[in-house]
């Protein structure tokens, strides 16, 4: 099963008013990373990326950084969960299966 990564540059605004908890479309980039028993890294985030939306269909664990390694007992996400994370351009996310 893949981990879905949607990269955004900025937050959306409601009718040119306050910011809302959603990325401004169109997004900067999209990636999919296979979730397996070994830590797998995404491609580096786009130079314009300021935050990402992560969605997983499987229980997994994440790590972020320049050269991250995910461990199955840290930063767990439940199956079907969606989360937003602030990141820096050029960073990556790594994913591994978890229980």
Gaussian input, Z-matrix of N, CA and C with variables (Angstrom, degrees):
# hf/3-21g

backbone

0 1
 N
 C     1     B1
 C     2     B2     1     A1
 N     3     B3     2     A2     1     D1
 C     4     B4     3     A3     2     D2
 C     5     B5     4     A4     3     D3
 N     6     B6     5     A5     4     D4
 C     7     B7     6     A6     5     D5
 C     8     B8     7     A7     6     D6
 N     9     B9     8     A8     7     D7
 C    10    B10     9     A9     8     D8
 C    11    B11    10    A10     9     D9
 N    12    B12    11    A11    10    D10
 C    13    B13    12    A12    11    D11
 C    14    B14    13    A13    12    D12
 N    15    B15    14    A14    13    D13
 C    16    B16    15    A15    14    D14
 C    17    B17    16    A16    15    D15
 N    18    B18    17    A17    16    D16
 C    19    B19    18    A18    17    D17
 C    20    B20    19    A19    18    D18
 N    21    B21    20    A20    19    D19
 C    22    B22    21    A21    20    D20
 C    23    B23    22    A22    21    D21
 N    24    B24    23    A23    22    D22
 C    25    B25    24    A24    23    D23
 C    26    B26    25    A25    24    D24
 N    27    B27    26    A26    25    D25
 C    28    B28    27    A27    26    D26
 C    29    B29    28    A28    27    D27
 N    30    B30    29    A29    28    D28
 C    31    B31    30    A30    29    D29
 C    32    B32    31    A31    30    D30
 N    33    B33    32    A32    31    D31
 C    34    B34    33    A33    32    D32
 C    35    B35    34    A34    33    D33
 N    36    B36    35    A35    34    D34
 C    37    B37    36    A36    35    D35
 C    38    B38    37    A37    36    D36
 N    39    B39    38    A38    37    D37
 C    40    B40    39    A39    38    D38
 C    41    B41    40    A40    39    D39
 N    42    B42    41    A41    40    D40
 C    43    B43    42    A42    41    D41
 C    44    B44    43    A43    42    D42
 N    45    B45    44    A44    43    D43
 C    46    B46    45    A45    44    D44
 C    47    B47    46    A46    45    D45
 N    48    B48    47    A47    46    D46
 C    49    B49    48    A48    47    D47
 C    50    B50    49    A49    48    D48
 N    51    B51    50    A50    49    D49
 C    52    B52    51    A51    50    D50
 C    53    B53    52    A52    51    D51
 N    54    B54    53    A53    52    D52
 C    55    B55    54    A54    53    D53
 C    56    B56    55    A55    54    D54
 N    57    B57    56    A56    55    D55
 C    58    B58    57    A57    56    D56
 C    59    B59    58    A58    57    D57
 N    60    B60    59    A59    58    D58
 C    61    B61    60    A60    59    D59
 C    62    B62    61    A61    60    D60
 N    63    B63    62    A62    61    D61
 C    64    B64    63    A63    62    D62
 C    65    B65    64    A64    63    D63
 N    66    B66    65    A65    64    D64
 C    67    B67    66    A66    65    D65
 C    68    B68    67    A67    66    D66
 N    69    B69    68    A68    67    D67
 C    70    B70    69    A69    68    D68
 C    71    B71    70    A70    69    D69
 N    72    B72    71    A71    70    D70
 C    73    B73    72    A72    71    D71
 C    74    B74    73    A73    72    D72
 N    75    B75    74    A74    73    D73
 C    76    B76    75    A75    74    D74
 C    77    B77    76    A76    75    D75
 N    78    B78    77    A77    76    D76
 C    79    B79    78    A78    77    D77
 C    80    B80    79    A79    78    D78
 N    81    B81    80    A80    79    D79
 C    82    B82    81    A81    80    D80
 C    83    B83    82    A82    81    D81
 N    84    B84    83    A83    82    D82
 C    85    B85    84    A84    83    D83
 C    86    B86    85    A85    84    D84
 N    87    B87    86    A86    85    D85
 C    88    B88    87    A87    86    D86
 C    89    B89    88    A88    87    D87
 N    90    B90    89    A89    88    D88
 C    91    B91    90    A90    89    D89
 C    92    B92    91    A91    90    D90
 N    93    B93    92    A92    91    D91
 C    94    B94    93    A93    92    D92
 C    95    B95    94    A94    93    D93
 N    96    B96    95    A95    94    D94
 C    97    B97    96    A96    95    D95
 C    98    B98    97    A97    96    D96
 N    99    B99    98    A98    97    D97
 C   100   B100    99    A99    98    D98
 C   101   B101   100   A100    99    D99
 N   102   B102   101   A101   100   D100
 C   103   B103   102   A102   101   D101
 C   104   B104   103   A103   102   D102
 N   105   B105   104   A104   103   D103
 C   106   B106   105   A105   104   D104
 C   107   B107   106   A106   105   D105
 N   108   B108   107   A107   106   D106
 C   109   B109   108   A108   107   D107
 C   110   B110   109   A109   108   D108
 N   111   B111   110   A110   109   D109
 C   112   B112   111   A111   110   D110
 C   113   B113   112   A112   111   D111
 N   114   B114   113   A113   112   D112
 C   115   B115   114   A114   113   D113
 C   116   B116   115   A115   114   D114
 N   117   B117   116   A116   115   D115
 C   118   B118   117   A117   116   D116
 C   119   B119   118   A118   117   D117
 N   120   B120   119   A119   118   D118
 C   121   B121   120   A120   119   D119
 C   122   B122   121   A121   120   D120
 N   123   B123   122   A122   121   D121
 C   124   B124   123   A123   122   D122
 C   125   B125   124   A124   123   D123
 N   126   B126   125   A125   124   D124
 C   127   B127   126   A126   125   D125
 C   128   B128   127   A127   126   D126
 N   129   B129   128   A128   127   D127
 C   130   B130   129   A129   128   D128
 C   131   B131   130   A130   129   D129
 N   132   B132   131   A131   130   D130
 C   133   B133   132   A132   131   D131
 C   134   B134   133   A133   132   D132
 N   135   B135   134   A134   133   D133
 C   136   B136   135   A135   134   D134
 C   137   B137   136   A136   135   D135
 N   138   B138   137   A137   136   D136
 C   139   B139   138   A138   137   D137
 C   140   B140   139   A139   138   D138
 N   141   B141   140   A140   139   D139
 C   142   B142   141   A141   140   D140
 C   143   B143   142   A142   141   D141
 N   144   B144   143   A143   142   D142
 C   145   B145   144   A144   143   D143
 C   146   B146   145   A145   144   D144
 N   147   B147   146   A146   145   D145
 C   148   B148   147   A147   146   D146
 C   149   B149   148   A148   147   D147
 N   150   B150   149   A149   148   D148
 C   151   B151   150   A150   149   D149
 C   152   B152   151   A151   150   D150
 N   153   B153   152   A152   151   D151
 C   154   B154   153   A153   152   D152
 C   155   B155   154   A154   153   D153
 N   156   B156   155   A155   154   D154
 C   157   B157   156   A156   155   D155
 C   158   B158   157   A157   156   D156
 N   159   B159   158   A158   157   D157
 C   160   B160   159   A159   158   D158
 C   161   B161   160   A160   159   D159
 N   162   B162   161   A161   160   D160
 C   163   B163   162   A162   161   D161
 C   164   B164   163   A163   162   D162
 N   165   B165   164   A164   163   D163
 C   166   B166   165   A165   164   D164
 C   167   B167   166   A166   165   D165
 N   168   B168   167   A167   166   D166
 C   169   B169   168   A168   167   D167
 C   170   B170   169   A169   168   D168
 N   171   B171   170   A170   169   D169
 C   172   B172   171   A171   170   D170
 C   173   B173   172   A172   171   D171
 N   174   B174   173   A173   172   D172
 C   175   B175   174   A174   173   D173
 C   176   B176   175   A175   174   D174
 N   177   B177   176   A176   175   D175
 C   178   B178   177   A177   176   D176
 C   179   B179   178   A178   177   D177
 N   180   B180   179   A179   178   D178
 C   181   B181   180   A180   179   D179
 C   182   B182   181   A181   180   D180
 N   183   B183   182   A182   181   D181
 C   184   B184   183   A183   182   D182
 C   185   B185   184   A184   183   D183
 N   186   B186   185   A185   184   D184
 C   187   B187   186   A186   185   D185
 C   188   B188   187   A187   186   D186
 N   189   B189   188   A188   187   D187
 C   190   B190   189   A189   188   D188
 C   191   B191   190   A190   189   D189
 N   192   B192   191   A191   190   D190
 C   193   B193   192   A192   191   D191
 C   194   B194   193   A193   192   D192
 N   195   B195   194   A194   193   D193
 C   196   B196   195   A195   194   D194
 C   197   B197   196   A196   195   D195
 N   198   B198   197   A197   196   D196
 C   199   B199   198   A198   197   D197
 C   200   B200   199   A199   198   D198
 N   201   B201   200   A200   199   D199
 C   202   B202   201   A201   200   D200
 C   203   B203   202   A202   201   D201
 N   204   B204   203   A203   202   D202
 C   205   B205   204   A204   203   D203
 C   206   B206   205   A205   204   D204
 N   207   B207   206   A206   205   D205
 C   208   B208   207   A207   206   D206
 C   209   B209   208   A208   207   D207
 N   210   B210   209   A209   208   D208
 C   211   B211   210   A210   209   D209
 C   212   B212   211   A211   210   D210
 N   213   B213   212   A212   211   D211
 C   214   B214   213   A213   212   D212
 C   215   B215   214   A214   213   D213
 N   216   B216   215   A215   214   D214
 C   217   B217   216   A216   215   D215
 C   218   B218   217   A217   216   D216
 N   219   B219   218   A218   217   D217
 C   220   B220   219   A219   218   D218
 C   221   B221   220   A220   219   D219
 N   222   B222   221   A221   220   D220
 C   223   B223   222   A222   221   D221
 C   224   B224   223   A223   222   D222
 N   225   B225   224   A224   223   D223
 C   226   B226   225   A225   224   D224
 C   227   B227   226   A226   225   D225
 N   228   B228   227   A227   226   D226
 C   229   B229   228   A228   227   D227
 C   230   B230   229   A229   228   D228
 N   231   B231   230   A230   229   D229
 C   232   B232   231   A231   230   D230
 C   233   B233   232   A232   231   D231
 N   234   B234   233   A233   232   D232
 C   235   B235   234   A234   233   D233
 C   236   B236   235   A235   234   D234
 N   237   B237   236   A236   235   D235
 C   238   B238   237   A237   236   D236
 C   239   B239   238   A238   237   D237
 N   240   B240   239   A239   238   D238
 C   241   B241   240   A240   239   D239
 C   242   B242   241   A241   240   D240
 N   243   B243   242   A242   241   D241
 C   244   B244   243   A243   242   D242
 C   245   B245   244   A244   243   D243
 N   246   B246   245   A245   244   D244
 C   247   B247   246   A246   245   D245
 C   248   B248   247   A247   246   D246
 N   249   B249   248   A248   247   D247
 C   250   B250   249   A249   248   D248
 C   251   B251   250   A250   249   D249
 N   252   B252   251   A251   250   D250
 C   253   B253   252   A252   251   D251
 C   254   B254   253   A253   252   D252
 N   255   B255   254   A254   253   D253
 C   256   B256   255   A255   254   D254
 C   257   B257   256   A256   255   D255
 N   258   B258   257   A257   256   D256
 C   259   B259   258   A258   257   D257
 C   260   B260   259   A259   258   D258
 N   261   B261   260   A260   259   D259
 C   262   B262   261   A261   260   D260
 C   263   B263   262   A262   261   D261
 N   264   B264   263   A263   262   D262
 C   265   B265   264   A264   263   D263
 C   266   B266   265   A265   264   D264
 N   267   B267   266   A266   265   D265
 C   268   B268   267   A267   266   D266
 C   269   B269   268   A268   267   D267
 N   270   B270   269   A269   268   D268
 C   271   B271   270   A270   269   D269
 C   272   B272   271   A271   270   D270
 N   273   B273   272   A272   271   D271
 C   274   B274   273   A273   272   D272
 C   275   B275   274   A274   273   D273
 N   276   B276   275   A275   274   D274
 C   277   B277   276   A276   275   D275
 C   278   B278   277   A277   276   D276
 N   279   B279   278   A278   277   D277
 C   280   B280   279   A279   278   D278
 C   281   B281   280   A280   279   D279
 N   282   B282   281   A281   280   D280
 C   283   B283   282   A282   281   D281
 C   284   B284   283   A283   282   D282
 N   285   B285   284   A284   283   D283
 C   286   B286   285   A285   284   D284
 C   287   B287   286   A286   285   D285
 N   288   B288   287   A287   286   D286
 C   289   B289   288   A288   287   D287
 C   290   B290   289   A289   288   D288
 N   291   B291   290   A290   289   D289
 C   292   B292   291   A291   290   D290
 C   293   B293   292   A292   291   D291
 N   294   B294   293   A293   292   D292
 C   295   B295   294   A294   293   D293
 C   296   B296   295   A295   294   D294

   B1=1.4555
   B2=1.5261
   B3=1.3035
   B4=1.4666
   B5=1.5253
   B6=1.3054
   B7=1.4593
   B8=1.5165
   B9=1.3263
   B10=1.4594
   B11=1.5205
   B12=1.3143
   B13=1.4629
   B14=1.5225
   B15=1.3267
   B16=1.4570
   B17=1.5196
   B18=1.3243
   B19=1.4624
   B20=1.5283
   B21=1.3373
   B22=1.4613
   B23=1.5268
   B24=1.3171
   B25=1.4584
   B26=1.5220
   B27=1.3516
   B28=1.4597
   B29=1.5238
   B30=1.3328
   B31=1.4561
   B32=1.5239
   B33=1.3149
   B34=1.4660
   B35=1.5206
   B36=1.3246
   B37=1.4691
   B38=1.5226
   B39=1.3173
   B40=1.4640
   B41=1.5215
   B42=1.3229
   B43=1.4718
   B44=1.5249
   B45=1.3147
   B46=1.4738
   B47=1.5258
   B48=1.3365
   B49=1.4646
   B50=1.5147
   B51=1.3260
   B52=1.4640
   B53=1.5298
   B54=1.3296
   B55=1.4559
   B56=1.5202
   B57=1.3205
   B58=1.4626
   B59=1.5190
   B60=1.3224
   B61=1.4701
   B62=1.5247
   B63=1.3190
   B64=1.4608
   B65=1.5176
   B66=1.2990
   B67=1.4538
   B68=1.5121
   B69=1.3221
   B70=1.4641
   B71=1.5180
   B72=1.3033
   B73=1.4657
   B74=1.5159
   B75=1.3150
   B76=1.4475
   B77=1.5248
   B78=1.3228
   B79=1.4589
   B80=1.5197
   B81=1.3178
   B82=1.4655
   B83=1.5301
   B84=1.3445
   B85=1.4665
   B86=1.5186
   B87=1.3207
   B88=1.4597
   B89=1.5129
   B90=1.3392
   B91=1.4544
   B92=1.5229
   B93=1.3121
   B94=1.4624
   B95=1.5258
   B96=1.3278
   B97=1.4600
   B98=1.5235
   B99=1.3209
   B100=1.4622
   B101=1.5188
   B102=1.3314
   B103=1.4603
   B104=1.5171
   B105=1.3400
   B106=1.4660
   B107=1.5302
   B108=1.3076
   B109=1.4580
   B110=1.5071
   B111=1.3281
   B112=1.4618
   B113=1.5205
   B114=1.3278
   B115=1.4608
   B116=1.5233
   B117=1.3336
   B118=1.4593
   B119=1.5218
   B120=1.3288
   B121=1.4577
   B122=1.5182
   B123=1.3325
   B124=1.4548
   B125=1.5212
   B126=1.3158
   B127=1.4646
   B128=1.5284
   B129=1.3096
   B130=1.4634
   B131=1.5272
   B132=1.3349
   B133=1.4580
   B134=1.5221
   B135=1.3119
   B136=1.4585
   B137=1.5319
   B138=1.3114
   B139=1.4707
   B140=1.5288
   B141=1.3323
   B142=1.4694
   B143=1.5359
   B144=1.3089
   B145=1.4614
   B146=1.5192
   B147=1.3519
   B148=1.4595
   B149=1.5197
   B150=1.3312
   B151=1.4646
   B152=1.5152
   B153=1.3323
   B154=1.4575
   B155=1.5202
   B156=1.3235
   B157=1.4578
   B158=1.5222
   B159=1.3295
   B160=1.4663
   B161=1.5201
   B162=1.3292
   B163=1.4629
   B164=1.5162
   B165=1.3415
   B166=1.4520
   B167=1.5236
   B168=1.3131
   B169=1.4599
   B170=1.5215
   B171=1.3443
   B172=1.4663
   B173=1.5245
   B174=1.3252
   B175=1.4597
   B176=1.5194
   B177=1.3298
   B178=1.4585
   B179=1.5240
   B180=1.3187
   B181=1.4575
   B182=1.5192
   B183=1.3506
   B184=1.4606
   B185=1.5199
   B186=1.3137
   B187=1.4643
   B188=1.5229
   B189=1.3339
   B190=1.4591
   B191=1.5168
   B192=1.3358
   B193=1.4583
   B194=1.5034
   B195=1.3430
   B196=1.4615
   B197=1.5242
   B198=1.3392
   B199=1.4617
   B200=1.5324
   B201=1.3535
   B202=1.4544
   B203=1.5240
   B204=1.3330
   B205=1.4589
   B206=1.5195
   B207=1.3092
   B208=1.4597
   B209=1.5250
   B210=1.3340
   B211=1.4648
   B212=1.5180
   B213=1.3263
   B214=1.4682
   B215=1.5257
   B216=1.3181
   B217=1.4628
   B218=1.5327
   B219=1.3415
   B220=1.4613
   B221=1.5279
   B222=1.3191
   B223=1.4644
   B224=1.5270
   B225=1.3199
   B226=1.4625
   B227=1.5257
   B228=1.3258
   B229=1.4649
   B230=1.5196
   B231=1.3192
   B232=1.4635
   B233=1.5280
   B234=1.3121
   B235=1.4648
   B236=1.5236
   B237=1.3184
   B238=1.4471
   B239=1.5248
   B240=1.3095
   B241=1.4658
   B242=1.5295
   B243=1.3357
   B244=1.4630
   B245=1.5199
   B246=1.3404
   B247=1.4639
   B248=1.5226
   B249=1.3407
   B250=1.4542
   B251=1.5185
   B252=1.3376
   B253=1.4590
   B254=1.5199
   B255=1.3223
   B256=1.4512
   B257=1.5184
   B258=1.3169
   B259=1.4686
   B260=1.5194
   B261=1.3086
   B262=1.4673
   B263=1.5162
   B264=1.3297
   B265=1.4638
   B266=1.5312
   B267=1.3157
   B268=1.4585
   B269=1.5192
   B270=1.3278
   B271=1.4590
   B272=1.5159
   B273=1.3357
   B274=1.4647
   B275=1.5221
   B276=1.3316
   B277=1.4579
   B278=1.5244
   B279=1.3278
   B280=1.4611
   B281=1.5242
   B282=1.3313
   B283=1.4516
   B284=1.5204
   B285=1.3380
   B286=1.4661
   B287=1.5286
   B288=1.3200
   B289=1.4582
   B290=1.5215
   B291=1.3294
   B292=1.4561
   B293=1.5217
   B294=1.3213
   B295=1.4650
   B296=1.5172
   A1=109.70
   A2=116.81
   A3=119.03
   A4=113.77
   A5=114.57
   A6=123.60
   A7=104.78
   A8=117.15
   A9=121.70
   A10=109.24
   A11=117.10
   A12=123.59
   A13=107.78
   A14=116.54
   A15=121.31
   A16=107.35
   A17=116.62
   A18=122.17
   A19=110.58
   A20=115.17
   A21=121.29
   A22=110.98
   A23=115.09
   A24=121.51
   A25=110.80
   A26=116.92
   A27=119.45
   A28=111.01
   A29=114.86
   A30=121.84
   A31=110.49
   A32=115.49
   A33=121.46
   A34=109.60
   A35=115.13
   A36=121.78
   A37=108.43
   A38=116.02
   A39=121.66
   A40=108.87
   A41=116.80
   A42=121.80
   A43=112.14
   A44=116.61
   A45=123.77
   A46=112.88
   A47=116.91
   A48=121.99
   A49=110.64
   A50=116.57
   A51=120.29
   A52=112.06
   A53=114.43
   A54=119.90
   A55=109.58
   A56=115.86
   A57=122.07
   A58=108.75
   A59=116.43
   A60=121.44
   A61=111.05
   A62=115.30
   A63=121.61
   A64=108.60
   A65=115.82
   A66=120.51
   A67=111.86
   A68=115.92
   A69=121.40
   A70=108.73
   A71=116.37
   A72=121.92
   A73=109.40
   A74=119.46
   A75=124.71
   A76=111.25
   A77=114.92
   A78=119.93
   A79=110.62
   A80=115.60
   A81=121.36
   A82=111.13
   A83=115.84
   A84=120.57
   A85=109.10
   A86=116.00
   A87=122.81
   A88=108.67
   A89=115.05
   A90=121.42
   A91=109.29
   A92=115.01
   A93=122.29
   A94=106.94
   A95=116.18
   A96=122.08
   A97=107.44
   A98=117.05
   A99=121.04
   A100=110.23
   A101=115.47
   A102=121.27
   A103=107.67
   A104=116.38
   A105=120.74
   A106=109.20
   A107=116.39
   A108=122.42
   A109=113.58
   A110=117.89
   A111=122.76
   A112=108.87
   A113=116.29
   A114=120.39
   A115=109.77
   A116=116.41
   A117=122.25
   A118=109.04
   A119=117.19
   A120=122.31
   A121=111.87
   A122=114.56
   A123=121.35
   A124=108.71
   A125=115.49
   A126=120.12
   A127=107.33
   A128=117.17
   A129=121.32
   A130=109.52
   A131=116.16
   A132=120.52
   A133=110.36
   A134=115.58
   A135=124.30
   A136=111.29
   A137=116.63
   A138=122.44
   A139=112.52
   A140=118.10
   A141=121.80
   A142=113.03
   A143=118.03
   A144=121.51
   A145=111.61
   A146=115.52
   A147=122.36
   A148=112.41
   A149=116.53
   A150=120.18
   A151=109.36
   A152=114.59
   A153=120.71
   A154=110.05
   A155=114.88
   A156=122.00
   A157=105.93
   A158=115.94
   A159=121.84
   A160=108.20
   A161=116.60
   A162=122.46
   A163=108.27
   A164=115.71
   A165=120.12
   A166=110.87
   A167=116.36
   A168=121.81
   A169=110.83
   A170=117.59
   A171=122.49
   A172=110.03
   A173=116.96
   A174=121.06
   A175=107.55
   A176=116.25
   A177=119.81
   A178=110.35
   A179=116.34
   A180=122.99
   A181=107.99
   A182=116.35
   A183=122.14
   A184=111.96
   A185=115.50
   A186=123.63
   A187=106.86
   A188=116.90
   A189=122.70
   A190=109.99
   A191=117.11
   A192=121.18
   A193=111.49
   A194=115.03
   A195=120.39
   A196=112.34
   A197=116.43
   A198=122.30
   A199=108.05
   A200=117.56
   A201=120.62
   A202=114.09
   A203=115.04
   A204=122.56
   A205=107.33
   A206=116.65
   A207=121.77
   A208=109.81
   A209=116.35
   A210=123.42
   A211=107.73
   A212=117.36
   A213=119.72
   A214=114.44
   A215=118.26
   A216=120.54
   A217=112.44
   A218=117.52
   A219=121.11
   A220=110.84
   A221=116.16
   A222=124.20
   A223=111.51
   A224=116.20
   A225=123.52
   A226=111.92
   A227=114.97
   A228=123.03
   A229=108.18
   A230=116.12
   A231=121.57
   A232=110.54
   A233=116.21
   A234=120.66
   A235=109.54
   A236=117.05
   A237=122.71
   A238=114.15
   A239=117.63
   A240=121.19
   A241=112.09
   A242=115.21
   A243=122.93
   A244=107.41
   A245=116.77
   A246=121.62
   A247=109.57
   A248=115.25
   A249=122.79
   A250=108.69
   A251=116.65
   A252=122.32
   A253=109.68
   A254=116.86
   A255=121.25
   A256=109.08
   A257=117.30
   A258=122.24
   A259=109.35
   A260=115.36
   A261=121.73
   A262=109.62
   A263=117.67
   A264=120.16
   A265=110.40
   A266=116.19
   A267=121.39
   A268=114.26
   A269=117.80
   A270=119.38
   A271=109.88
   A272=115.27
   A273=122.45
   A274=108.17
   A275=115.52
   A276=121.61
   A277=107.24
   A278=115.82
   A279=121.12
   A280=107.66
   A281=116.90
   A282=122.06
   A283=109.99
   A284=115.79
   A285=122.51
   A286=107.07
   A287=118.31
   A288=121.15
   A289=109.80
   A290=116.47
   A291=122.68
   A292=108.20
   A293=115.84
   A294=120.12
   A295=109.69
   D1=145.55
   D2=-179.14
   D3=-91.53
   D4=156.30
   D5=166.17
   D6=-96.52
   D7=128.57
   D8=-178.60
   D9=-98.65
   D10=128.74
   D11=-177.55
   D12=-123.43
   D13=121.41
   D14=175.05
   D15=-116.08
   D16=123.82
   D17=-176.45
   D18=-98.20
   D19=135.45
   D20=-179.82
   D21=-127.78
   D22=150.04
   D23=175.95
   D24=-88.85
   D25=-39.46
   D26=-174.73
   D27=-149.87
   D28=166.58
   D29=175.28
   D30=-77.81
   D31=154.48
   D32=176.10
   D33=-81.85
   D34=158.01
   D35=175.90
   D36=-116.64
   D37=143.87
   D38=177.17
   D39=-85.03
   D40=109.23
   D41=178.67
   D42=47.47
   D43=48.00
   D44=-179.32
   D45=60.84
   D46=18.34
   D47=178.70
   D48=-102.87
   D49=-130.20
   D50=-176.12
   D51=-69.92
   D52=155.87
   D53=174.81
   D54=-68.72
   D55=149.02
   D56=176.21
   D57=-119.48
   D58=162.72
   D59=-177.58
   D60=-80.37
   D61=62.69
   D62=178.99
   D63=-153.28
   D64=149.06
   D65=177.55
   D66=-74.74
   D67=146.97
   D68=176.09
   D69=-76.15
   D70=120.55
   D71=176.61
   D72=-87.87
   D73=150.52
   D74=1.20
   D75=-72.83
   D76=150.66
   D77=178.49
   D78=-70.47
   D79=168.03
   D80=-179.08
   D81=-79.95
   D82=-40.76
   D83=-178.24
   D84=-164.56
   D85=162.72
   D86=174.12
   D87=-134.74
   D88=143.69
   D89=178.50
   D90=-138.29
   D91=159.40
   D92=169.14
   D93=-131.44
   D94=136.22
   D95=178.09
   D96=-126.02
   D97=132.04
   D98=179.33
   D99=-67.83
   D100=134.51
   D101=175.98
   D102=-94.77
   D103=121.46
   D104=-178.58
   D105=-142.85
   D106=-172.72
   D107=-179.96
   D108=-77.02
   D109=-3.60
   D110=176.46
   D111=-116.60
   D112=145.48
   D113=177.46
   D114=-62.67
   D115=127.36
   D116=-179.77
   D117=-125.70
   D118=130.86
   D119=-178.70
   D120=-93.25
   D121=150.23
   D122=170.89
   D123=-77.92
   D124=176.05
   D125=167.69
   D126=-73.38
   D127=162.07
   D128=177.96
   D129=-62.04
   D130=141.90
   D131=178.83
   D132=-67.14
   D133=149.29
   D134=-179.30
   D135=-57.78
   D136=153.22
   D137=-179.79
   D138=-61.68
   D139=-19.64
   D140=179.86
   D141=-98.31
   D142=-4.05
   D143=-173.93
   D144=-74.68
   D145=128.99
   D146=176.94
   D147=-115.28
   D148=-23.41
   D149=174.06
   D150=-156.92
   D151=161.77
   D152=-177.63
   D153=-127.92
   D154=151.96
   D155=169.53
   D156=-107.22
   D157=125.23
   D158=-179.12
   D159=-111.70
   D160=131.36
   D161=174.83
   D162=-129.34
   D163=136.18
   D164=177.46
   D165=-130.33
   D166=141.51
   D167=174.29
   D168=-93.42
   D169=-9.53
   D170=-177.03
   D171=-127.33
   D172=156.26
   D173=173.53
   D174=-65.85
   D175=129.26
   D176=-177.02
   D177=-151.56
   D178=175.30
   D179=175.61
   D180=-131.30
   D181=148.04
   D182=-174.28
   D183=-122.20
   D184=160.47
   D185=168.00
   D186=-146.89
   D187=143.03
   D188=179.40
   D189=-118.68
   D190=151.11
   D191=175.70
   D192=153.82
   D193=-169.48
   D194=179.81
   D195=-74.12
   D196=-33.69
   D197=178.92
   D198=-146.00
   D199=64.85
   D200=-171.41
   D201=-75.78
   D202=151.29
   D203=171.75
   D204=-127.31
   D205=118.81
   D206=-179.98
   D207=-79.00
   D208=142.03
   D209=175.01
   D210=-118.19
   D211=137.14
   D212=-172.27
   D213=-71.56
   D214=0.64
   D215=177.85
   D216=-114.90
   D217=16.74
   D218=-179.46
   D219=-137.03
   D220=148.14
   D221=174.20
   D222=50.90
   D223=55.98
   D224=-175.11
   D225=-76.53
   D226=143.23
   D227=171.16
   D228=-122.61
   D229=139.45
   D230=177.44
   D231=-81.11
   D232=155.88
   D233=175.70
   D234=-59.58
   D235=135.35
   D236=178.84
   D237=82.81
   D238=3.47
   D239=-177.37
   D240=-84.25
   D241=148.57
   D242=174.74
   D243=-126.65
   D244=131.87
   D245=177.88
   D246=-137.82
   D247=153.70
   D248=174.26
   D249=-109.21
   D250=140.03
   D251=179.10
   D252=-135.02
   D253=136.30
   D254=170.04
   D255=-77.65
   D256=132.92
   D257=-177.97
   D258=-137.76
   D259=171.85
   D260=175.19
   D261=-109.05
   D262=146.57
   D263=176.03
   D264=-54.36
   D265=141.56
   D266=178.17
   D267=88.21
   D268=-17.43
   D269=176.17
   D270=-70.54
   D271=173.72
   D272=178.65
   D273=-135.69
   D274=166.17
   D275=168.88
   D276=-119.95
   D277=140.49
   D278=175.70
   D279=-113.91
   D280=149.80
   D281=-176.50
   D282=-137.46
   D283=148.72
   D284=176.31
   D285=-148.67
   D286=153.47
   D287=176.41
   D288=-65.19
   D289=151.30
   D290=178.26
   D291=-142.18
   D292=172.31
   D293=178.78
   D294=-119.91

